[in-house]
Amino acid sequence: MAKKKGDLVTAILECTESKDLGLAPSRYYTKKNKKKHPDKLEFKKYNPKLKKYTVHREIK
């Protein structure tokens, strides 16, 4: 039986440190399953403007 793709949504991850410094935030786009992960995502990703790994949280 085929899976339905209605559970997948595009999540936008935004840097928290650059936002606090007043710089333009770096953003990453990923997909997530709403049923398995109903809470907001949080990953450590590379920010090229700050040249280090920072915490990126889901917005919206």
Backbone as a printed PyTorch tensor [residue, N CA C, xyz], in Angstrom:
tensor([[[ 0.8330, -1.1720,  0.0000],
         [ 0.0000,  0.0000,  0.0000],
         [ 0.8870,  1.2470,  0.0000]],

        [[ 0.5200,  2.2230, -0.7680],
         [ 1.3350,  3.4360, -0.9130],
         [ 1.1550,  4.3580,  0.2870]],

        [[ 2.2300,  5.0660,  0.6040],
         [ 2.1630,  6.0510,  1.6860],
         [ 1.4950,  7.3230,  1.1830]],

        [[ 0.7950,  7.9940,  2.0540],
         [ 0.2860,  9.3030,  1.6740],
         [ 1.2890, 10.3520,  2.1260]],

        [[ 1.4210, 11.4040,  1.3560],
         [ 2.4350, 12.4130,  1.6420],
         [ 1.8530, 13.6340,  2.3230]],

        [[ 0.6390, 13.5390,  2.8400],
         [ 0.0000, 14.6680,  3.4980],
         [ 0.6180, 15.0020,  4.8460]],

        [[ 1.3730, 14.0710,  5.4340],
         [ 1.9680, 14.3080,  6.7450],
         [ 3.2720, 15.0850,  6.6710]],

        [[ 3.8830, 15.1560,  5.4860],
         [ 5.1580, 15.8640,  5.3340],
         [ 4.9270, 17.3490,  5.0910]],

        [[ 5.6640, 18.1670,  5.8190],
         [ 5.6130, 19.6200,  5.6320],
         [ 7.0420, 20.1430,  5.5210]],

        [[ 7.2040, 21.2750,  4.8650],
         [ 8.5110, 21.9090,  4.7610],
         [ 8.7280, 22.7800,  5.9920]],

        [[ 9.8220, 22.5440,  6.6910],
         [10.1560, 23.3070,  7.8860],
         [11.3310, 24.2260,  7.5650]],

        [[11.2590, 25.4620,  8.0510],
         [12.3350, 26.4370,  7.8570],
         [13.0860, 26.5650,  9.1730]],

        [[14.3930, 26.3170,  9.1320],
         [15.2430, 26.4420, 10.3110],
         [16.0170, 27.7480, 10.2200]],

        [[15.9800, 28.5430, 11.2940],
         [16.6280, 29.8570, 11.3010],
         [17.6210, 29.9310, 12.4550]],

        [[18.7670, 30.5540, 12.2090],
         [19.8150, 30.6930, 13.2160],
         [19.3510, 31.6010, 14.3500]],

        [[19.6130, 31.1960, 15.5820],
         [19.2030, 31.9960, 16.7340],
         [20.2700, 33.0180, 17.1370]],

        [[21.5400, 32.6880, 16.9530],
         [22.6140, 33.5920, 17.3790],
         [22.7110, 34.8300, 16.4990]],

        [[22.6050, 34.6710, 15.1960],
         [22.6970, 35.8330, 14.3110],
         [21.4820, 36.7320, 14.4820]],

        [[20.3540, 36.1450, 14.8270],
         [19.1360, 36.9250, 15.0870],
         [19.3440, 37.8200, 16.3140]],

        [[20.0060, 37.2820, 17.3510],
         [20.2790, 38.0630, 18.5610],
         [21.2860, 39.1780, 18.3000]],

        [[22.2220, 38.9430, 17.3710],
         [23.2360, 39.9560, 17.0540],
         [22.7270, 41.0210, 16.0820]],

        [[21.5530, 40.8100, 15.5100],
         [20.9940, 41.7840, 14.5770],
         [21.4560, 41.5850, 13.1430]],

        [[22.0950, 40.4550, 12.8530],
         [22.5390, 40.1440, 11.4910],
         [21.4330, 39.4070, 10.7440]],

        [[21.5730, 39.3220,  9.4410],
         [20.6270, 38.5440,  8.6470],
         [20.8110, 37.0660,  8.9940]],

        [[19.7480, 36.3700,  9.3500],
         [19.9000, 34.9750,  9.7900],
         [20.1280, 34.0220,  8.6220]],

        [[20.8820, 32.9660,  8.8990],
         [21.0280, 31.9130,  7.8940],
         [19.8410, 30.9720,  8.0450]],

        [[19.3640, 30.4470,  6.9260],
         [18.1910, 29.5810,  6.9470],
         [18.4590, 28.2920,  6.2020]],

        [[17.8840, 27.2220,  6.7030],
         [17.9260, 25.9150,  6.0700],
         [16.4890, 25.4280,  5.9090]],

        [[16.2250, 24.6940,  4.8320],
         [14.9130, 24.1280,  4.5770],
         [15.0140, 22.6140,  4.6580]],

        [[14.0580, 21.9950,  5.3340],
         [14.0200, 20.5480,  5.4630],
         [12.5670, 20.1000,  5.5180]],

        [[12.3520, 18.8090,  5.3910],
         [10.9990, 18.2610,  5.5030],
         [10.8870, 17.5070,  6.8170]],

        [[ 9.6770, 17.5480,  7.4010],
         [ 9.4580, 16.7940,  8.6210],
         [ 8.0770, 16.1740,  8.5830]],

        [[ 7.9200, 15.1060,  9.3350],
         [ 6.6560, 14.4110,  9.4570],
         [ 5.9290, 14.9810, 10.6700]],

        [[ 4.7720, 15.6030, 10.4500],
         [ 4.0240, 16.2490, 11.5280],
         [ 3.5410, 15.2600, 12.5830]],

        [[ 3.2070, 14.0480, 12.1650],
         [ 2.6830, 13.0770, 13.1250],
         [ 3.7700, 12.5320, 14.0470]],

        [[ 4.9750, 12.3130, 13.5080],
         [ 6.0640, 11.7730, 14.3240],
         [ 6.7460, 12.8450, 15.1680]],

        [[ 6.8220, 14.0920, 14.6610],
         [ 7.5150, 15.1770, 15.3460],
         [ 6.6120, 16.4140, 15.3940]],

        [[ 5.6380, 16.4390, 16.3000],
         [ 4.7240, 17.5840, 16.3420],
         [ 5.3590, 18.8600, 16.9070]],

        [[ 6.4260, 18.7250, 17.7040],
         [ 7.0810, 19.8970, 18.2780],
         [ 8.0440, 20.5180, 17.2640]],

        [[ 8.5770, 21.6910, 17.6090],
         [ 9.4780, 22.4020, 16.6950],
         [10.8570, 21.7470, 16.6710]],

        [[11.4620, 21.7280, 15.4880],
         [12.7820, 21.1290, 15.3080],
         [13.8720, 22.0710, 15.7920]],

        [[14.9890, 21.4850, 16.2130],
         [16.1510, 22.2770, 16.6350],
         [17.3950, 21.4580, 16.3110]],

        [[18.2690, 22.0190, 15.4750],
         [19.5040, 21.3560, 15.0610],
         [20.6780, 22.3080, 15.1940]],

        [[21.8830, 21.7310, 15.3070],
         [23.1050, 22.5230, 15.2090],
         [23.5530, 22.4570, 13.7550]],

        [[23.5660, 23.6060, 13.0890],
         [23.9360, 23.6950, 11.6790],
         [25.0160, 24.7640, 11.5400]],

        [[25.6950, 24.7360, 10.3940],
         [26.7670, 25.6930, 10.1360],
         [26.1880, 27.0180,  9.6490]],

        [[26.6540, 28.1110, 10.2510],
         [26.2830, 29.4530,  9.8170],
         [27.4900, 30.0540,  9.0990]],

        [[27.4180, 30.2430,  7.7760],
         [28.5790, 30.7510,  7.0380],
         [28.9280, 32.2030,  7.3600]],

        [[27.9760, 32.9850,  7.8160],
         [28.2620, 34.3870,  8.1440],
         [29.0530, 34.5030,  9.4400]],

        [[28.7340, 33.6520, 10.4280],
         [29.4730, 33.6500, 11.6890],
         [30.6540, 32.6910, 11.6660]],

        [[30.7130, 31.8280, 10.6440],
         [31.7850, 30.8480, 10.4570],
         [31.9170, 29.8950, 11.6470]],

        [[30.7620, 29.4230, 12.1410],
         [30.7620, 28.4270, 13.2090],
         [29.4120, 27.7210, 13.2340]],

        [[29.3420, 26.6350, 13.9950],
         [28.0990, 25.8890, 14.1480],
         [27.2460, 26.5600, 15.2140]],

        [[25.9750, 26.7860, 14.8950],
         [25.0510, 27.4480, 15.8160],
         [23.7450, 26.6660, 15.8590]],

        [[22.9040, 27.0080, 16.8240],
         [21.5970, 26.3740, 16.9660],
         [20.6230, 27.0120, 15.9850]],

        [[19.9520, 26.1810, 15.2040],
         [18.9230, 26.6250, 14.2830],
         [17.5920, 26.0300, 14.7370]],

        [[16.5660, 26.8880, 14.8810],
         [15.2500, 26.4440, 15.3160],
         [14.2310, 26.6510, 14.2200]],

        [[13.1970, 25.8410, 14.2730],
         [12.1250, 25.9430, 13.2890],
         [11.3090, 27.2100, 13.5440]],

        [[10.9730, 27.9010, 12.4650],
         [10.1150, 29.0890, 12.5750],
         [ 8.7560, 28.7600, 11.9820]],

        [[ 7.7790, 29.5770, 12.2280],
         [ 6.3720, 29.4270, 11.8150],
         [ 5.5780, 28.6450, 12.7960]]])
